[in-house]
Amino acid sequence: MKRQPIFFVSFGLLLALRLAAAESPSAKMFNGQVTSVETTGHSLKERAAEACRQWAAAKDGGSFFTAWAFPAAERINSCQRQHAGSASGPVTLKSRNGRIVVNADRDHGLNIADGPGVEKENAHWGVLLFLNQVENGRCRISDMELLAPDRQYDLGGERLAWLGTAGEAQGLEFIRGLLGQDGDRDLHKHAVFALYLFNGTAAVSELIGMARRDPNADVRKDAIFWLGQKASQAAVKALSAVLISPESLEIKKQAVFALSQLPEETGTPLLLEIARRNPQSQLRKEAIFWLGQSGDPRALDLFSEILLK
């Protein structure tokens, strides 16, 4: 009978920890001048527009941050480092020449992974930070960054509008609007990575669209790479289509690499097909290389065919 209260307290603590793990990020992760624009019932775009109305009265050349959280497909943690024997403090955020500068005086990185023991039913969260430039009374996003929800961020003298949380539909609507108004390569590359972290098939479709149609080759290569990490049927179909498209050899090589990152039951048969039948010798060599790296026994038959001809 004496053990029963201990069990009860332990169970209650475990439940509280699980609930805490599922809580969404909030404006409390930022230190400094923060305004909350979490109007219930308003879309993410409407909240961003409201933040712009509040601060667009600033002189041209002024800037401010906006940020919102989204349910992520993978866990996002900061790579916390030790400096002079002390634990990591808040990460500094600044704007400089239209770009976001994160922790300029220290190393800073993110770890994107499902760690061991993490239960899939527990929500993962990511936070996207945007730099808004004020021009002629209007706001234009010039840069974006992914932030880890497990850290504190120091704004210094910068201003930030917290837009709350957004599901996949609202988040994609926001990203599409951003991509439609700006052709900046770095901004598009950041958007590609954000789309990879979104849950659901709509984000995969958006990545496929960028892999096919983005005007910048580097952005298309990034989209192809992250499609390879998604391992969905739509992603596999899109990657295979790249190999018979008019794309450059370098981008086709990126597609072969992306296929090599798929689970073996999906990727190996596709690589074997490329190695045996693709008309471009460079792509056949690329597929053979990645098959050799895989250690998959099915690749031995191919190597025997080639070496024992």
C-alpha positions, 0 to 999 in steps of 0.5 A: 500500500505504501508504494501506491502514492509513489506510483501515482506521483510518477505517473502524474509526472510522466503525463505532465512531461509528455504534455509539456513536450507537445506544447507549441512554441510561443513568444516567450522564446524571444527576449526583447521588443516582442509584439504578439499578433495571434488574432484568433480566426485570422489567417497567417497572411492576415496576421503578417499584414497586421504586423506590417500595418503596425510597423510600416509607418517607420522610415524607408529602410527600417526593418522588423522580424516576424516569426511563427511556429509549425508542426514539423516532420522531424525534431529540431534542436539547437546544437548547444555548445560550451564556451569558456566552461559555461552553458550556452546562453541566448542566441543573438538575432540581428539584421544586417544588409537585408539578411538575418545574422544568427549568433554572429560572435559564436558557433550556432547550428541545428540538429534535425532528426528523430532522436532515439526513444522519441515517440512519434505521437509527440508533436515536433515543432519548428519556428520560422523567422522572417526579416521584413524590410519597409519600403514605401510604406509596404513590407517585403520579406528579404530573408528567413531562417529556421530556429530551434524551439528549445533555445532562447533568442535575444533580439537586442534592439530589433523588433519582432511580431509573433504570429503564433502557430500555423498548420500545413495549409496556412504555412504553405499558403504563406510560403507560396506567397513568399515564393511568388513575390521574390526571386532571391536564390537564398530565400528560395533555398531556405523555403525549400528546406522549410517545405521539407520539414512540413508534414503532409503531401501538399508540401511534397507537391510544392517541393516537386513544383520547385524541383521542376520550375524554379528558375535557379538551378541551385534551388532545383538541386536543393529541392531534388535533394530534399525530395530524396529524404521524403521517400514518398511515392510522389517524390520517387516519381518526380525524381525519376522524371528528372532523369528523362527531362532536359535538365543539366547533367549536374541536376540529374546526378543530384537526382541519382544521389537523392534516389540513393538516399531512399530506403533500400527496398525503394531506392536500390531497384531504381538505381539498378535500372539506371545502372543497366539502362540509362542512355547517359554513361555518366548517370550509369557510373553515378548509380553504380557508385551509390550501389557500391556504397549501399552494401545491398546484396542485390548490387552484386549481380550487377557487378558480376555482369559488368566485371565478368563480361 
